[in-house]
Amino acid sequence: MERISFEEAVTDENLLKITFDQFSFPQKVILKALYGCTLSEKVINPDTGWNELDYWAIVQGNFDHDELGYVTKIHPTPYIPKE
């Protein structure tokens, strides 16, 4: 039996697409990174204007914030997909 890839599972409505679409943008990015999927600069969160690689940088702690904890600057962080 052949293994179904994570990317295929979250894009197929008969598998996990419906559930995956309910997750927040940051949750989707974390899951994609955990499963070694490619993150893109082209996939942008319309609420913040940040892309998947921006969220990766934030999770890695590579950002500046103001005194209230809001992100003010994101420092590019390399991401190498690996499962």
C-alpha positions in Angstrom: 0.0 0.0 0.0 1.3 3.4 -1.0 1.6 6.2 1.6 -0.5 9.3 1.0 1.5 12.5 1.3 0.5 15.2 3.7 0.0 17.7 0.9 -2.3 15.3 -0.9 -4.2 14.6 2.2 -4.9 18.3 3.0 -6.0 19.1 -0.6 -8.3 16.1 -1.0 -11.9 16.7 0.2 -12.3 13.0 0.9 -9.4 13.1 3.3 -8.4 16.1 5.4 -9.1 19.2 3.3 -12.3 20.2 5.1 -10.7 19.9 8.5 -7.4 21.6 7.4 -9.3 24.5 5.9 -10.8 25.2 9.4 -7.3 25.8 10.9 -5.9 29.3 11.3 -3.2 30.4 8.9 -0.4 30.0 11.5 -1.6 26.5 12.4 -1.5 25.5 8.7 2.1 26.8 8.4 3.2 24.8 11.5 1.7 21.6 10.3 3.2 22.0 6.8 6.6 22.6 8.4 6.2 19.6 10.7 5.5 17.4 7.7 8.3 18.8 5.6 6.2 20.6 3.1 7.4 23.6 1.1 6.6 27.0 2.6 5.9 29.8 0.2 6.3 33.6 0.0 3.4 33.6 -2.4 0.8 32.2 0.1 -0.2 35.3 2.1 -2.4 35.7 5.1 -4.9 38.4 4.0 -5.4 39.5 7.7 -1.7 40.3 8.3 0.0 40.5 4.9 2.6 37.9 6.2 3.5 34.9 4.1 4.3 31.4 5.2 8.0 32.1 5.5 7.2 35.1 7.8 5.3 32.8 10.1 8.2 30.4 10.1 10.6 33.2 11.1 8.3 34.2 13.9 8.0 30.7 15.3 11.8 30.5 15.2 12.0 33.7 17.3 13.5 35.8 14.5 11.4 39.0 14.9 11.3 42.3 16.7 8.4 43.4 18.8 7.1 46.5 20.6 6.5 46.8 24.3 3.1 45.2 24.0 4.5 42.2 22.2 3.2 43.0 18.7 5.5 42.0 15.8 7.2 45.1 14.3 9.8 43.5 12.1 10.4 40.0 10.8 13.9 38.8 10.0 14.2 36.3 7.1 14.9 32.8 8.3 16.0 29.9 6.1 13.6 27.0 5.9 14.7 23.7 4.5 11.8 21.3 4.2 12.5 17.9 5.8 10.1 15.4 7.3 
